[in-house]
């Protein structure tokens, strides 16, 4: 049975979690605005619009979510299922049908983003901002990120400054009366004209961007599939498979009398070929080259950058190809010990260009790995820049 815990307006406007009573209800899974999710693309957040429905960013699914896929909280507990996908709309959002046994903290509703006055306080609330961060809309008109900033998604709206961080994707933007006006999509280096319209991109100026509530109507109206449906796994590109015959079919059966006392087949060492060190090195190099060629043929490529001085959080990464388009682009930040500091990714639909910020501050000795996957599974001629500098 689904229950709701109400909070006072003064505290709930900032998303404070106030759970009333210490009874059996506390045994339920509790979710609140901006709750952390464990998603295929990494850490993400949740936007609650009522006690039965929520949204999160489509790119959090990394192309794996289907209608009926389970949605998990940060502890791996299922809190609902995907009940609507963006389809071909280009809207960076999926709808989530919340499970009956979750407890929703707060009473949430929606409000058209177009009704928000420029300069009016709204709050960005993801898992990295537990009390919400104040901000305001730069303009009430949406812009097409694919046109303005070479991103993959349409129907974005910009806030005045960047008040979201890695893990906040899919979280909420709401007003002081707890009315949701948008779903956090990420940050963008957008620039504005004198009237507040988004006119271009500047890597030195980051703003939080969101999908306005009005655009959520584009998310499919499919009903949720049974809970038993497993998350979809992205299929590897089809390759021609040549059946390998069993060993016995190639070499013939090994008779017991052919085995020495130790149980191993007898080998005539005179028939073995000896290689010089130079020949062995050539063979090793050929095997490595062949393995790398196979990896490229699979359409996946890692581009690594490790500047001696490290990399600042939010530094722009741009991936571009003139052959086809991308299935996905993922940026992973590592420290000097190889520990993952942050991951951010975009699920693309054949776009030939994509950008995103480095998801964490990378110290000296650390690295940034950009993983690109070609939409057709073909070899890619990807060019990747980091802060405007070509790295691959």
Buried (B, 14 or more C-beta within 10 A) or exposed (E): EEEBBEBEEEEBBBBBBEEEEEEEBEEBBBBBBBBBBBBBBBBBBBBBBBBBBBBBBBBBBBBBBBBBBBBBBBEEBBBBBBBBBBEEBBBBBBBBBBBEBBBBBBBBEBBEBBEBEEEEEBBBBBBBBBEBBEBBBBBBBBBBBBEBBBBBBBBBBBBBBBBBBBBBBBBBBBBBEBBBBBBBBBBBBBBBEEEBBBEEBEBEBBBBBBBBBBBBEBBBEBEBBEEEBEBBEEEEBEEEEEEEEEEEEEEEEEEEEEEEEEEEEEEEEEEEEEEEEEEEEEEEEEEEEEEEEEEBBBBBBEBBBBBEEBBEBBBBBBBBBEEBBBBBBBBBBBBEEEEEBBBBBBBBBEBBBBBBBBBBBBBEBBBBBBBBBBBEBBBBEBBBBBBEEEBB
